[in-house]
Amino acid sequence: MLGRTGLVHQIIWGARHFSLASRKHLQLTCCRQRATLIDGKKVAAEIYEELYLEVQNMVACGRRAPHLVLVRVGNDPASGTYVKNKIKAADKIGIQSTIHHLPQDTSKSTLLKLLNELNVDPDVDGILVQLPLPGHIEEKVVCNSVSPEKDVDGFHVVNIGRHKDLW
Ligand SMILES: Nc1nc2c(c(=O)[nH]1)N[C@@H](CN(C=O)c1ccc(C(=O)N[C@@H](CCC(=O)O)C(=O)O)cc1)CN2
């Protein structure tokens, strides 16, 4: 049997213990939620440098630099900026890039014919069709018409399926 003093002591001890445990839990929670500031520019510069060296190494080993082909249809202004930035990025890492800028009224079959030619061209390593496409062309059909091996964006259904391996 606990006397009155013993009971009070136990209650105080219990309260202290509880408060220590809660504080510890709080600390752990805080640790888990602590934010890490990522310096995006620094990370990007490191990736550019890594890729630049990889391309240099390929060339030093007697292989040609990779060749990226960008396909833009129509005159969406934002698309113009994105494509320009992608060409700049390619230049920065030393890869060759070519742009095919087709008019807004390009037919689906003309675009698919171009993609077929690029798919089988051994001098082309990567193909990127800038989206959005004009309304009369189904993007899904176009994305699935880029060879999965040359699909830079990973928009082909086969490559989207492969994303599950990353989870
Ligand atoms: N073939 C493709 N077409 C389109 C894509 C794409 O990935 N491949 N995405 C968009 C356009 N786009 C690139 O082409 C793009 C749009 C937005 C951003 C982005 O990161 N935006 C950030 C701001 C980034 C910054 O300030 O530097 C944001 O919105 O918070 C990247 C790429 C549709 N077409």
The ligand as an ORCA input file, in Angstrom:
! r2SCAN-3c Opt
* xyz 0 1
  N       7.643     17.795    -74.363
  C       7.254     18.449    -73.276
  N       6.323     19.385    -73.343
  C       5.945     20.028    -72.208
  C       6.560     19.758    -70.975
  C       7.541     18.773    -70.931
  O       8.106     18.446    -69.881
  N       7.874     18.145    -72.105
  N       6.230     20.497    -69.844
  C       5.501     21.720    -70.007
  C       6.372     22.866    -70.414
  N       7.672     22.814    -69.799
  C       8.693     22.322    -70.497
  O       8.673     22.078    -71.642
  C       7.849     23.250    -68.449
  C       6.902     23.972    -67.801
  C       7.137     24.398    -66.482
  C       8.312     24.090    -65.843
  C       8.629     24.511    -64.442
  O       9.433     23.879    -63.785
  N       8.043     25.543    -63.944
  C       8.315     25.986    -62.591
  C       9.177     27.215    -62.580
  C      10.582     26.872    -62.955
  C      11.498     28.073    -62.936
  O      11.139     29.134    -62.447
  O      12.607     27.915    -63.409
  C       6.989     26.308    -61.940
  O       5.978     26.439    -62.651
  O       6.961     26.374    -60.718
  C       9.256     23.354    -66.506
  C       9.025     22.958    -67.785
  C       4.443     21.515    -71.068
  N       5.001     20.992    -72.269
*
